[in-house]
Amino acid sequence: MSIRSKLFFSFLFLALMIVAMFSVRYYFSIKENELIREIVLEHEISTQLSGLSTAAQKIRRYEKEYFIYVNNPGKREKYAGEFSEARAEINLYTSRLKTIYTWSNKKDGLKVLSDWEEAINYYGDGFEALNQRVIRQEISDVQDANKAIQDYKNRFRVVLSGTAQSIHEHYKIAADKAELIKKYQNTSAFIFGIISAISVLLALFMSFMVPASIVKPLKQLTKIAEGISKGKMGNVDEVKGSIEIENLAKSIKRLQTATLGLLKRLQKGKNSSS
């Protein structure tokens, strides 16, 4: 192989190592960015679920306060109004969650949210109907009012328990993805380190071995050439190396052969004259 070829392939392999390092880093960067976006999404969902859970707790509290003051028109009206406001707040959070689930194509989330909306509307409509009966004085006893709303409250429990469970699940998903990012970073660093080590070794090889493969045979040929100038003959065939070195060795061998022939003719002429 020629010197140029050795250098070319050595630098080509080194360039490939550099490209491989950046390719590995680029690949893992894309993966990490995807996971970060997913973590942000899970965090946003958890935030909306937390708001929904808080609003669901508020609507239950206003219902209880309403029953405490069922025979007090002023207080009763106050808590009925706060119940309606909490219901509107719940609808706001469910609307936001629906948008997020639709945008992120979370079909399971949309199905669960649909069940929650049915329970929310069932409970809200049941409370509004009960409030009208209380206003018409069809119900005036706290126990009767609780009994009338019981089925609606039982249906609403799926929202209270479901939001708490969903928040935990989404936080766990986000935590798992964060852990996966750490694994990607460790894997990327490990591969990057291996490729870097190979590149350093290759650079060292190019710095020492390639020049050595050129310098050593050149020293041998220089020594032979100096010997020829002094009338000494060397074994050129022992010199091995690249194509350029071997061509130079062949030229020196031809020079050596020609010099030896000239010396023989000179010696023959000298003997004839004597």
Secondary structure, 3 states (H helix, E strand, C coil): CCHHHHHHHHHHHHHHHHHHHHHHHHHHHHHHHHHHHHHHHHHHHHHHHHHHHHHHHHHHHHHHHHHHCCCCHHHHHHHHHHHHHHHHHHHHHHHHHHHHHHHCCCHHHHHHHHHHHHHHHHHHHHHHHHHHHHHCCCCCCHHHHHHHHHHHHHHHHHHHHHHHHHHHHHHHHHHHHHHHHHHHHHHHHHHHHHHHHHHHHHHHHHHHHHHHHHHHHHHHHHHHHHHHHCCCCCCHHHCCCCHHHHHHHHHHHHHHHHHHHHHHHHHHHHHHHC
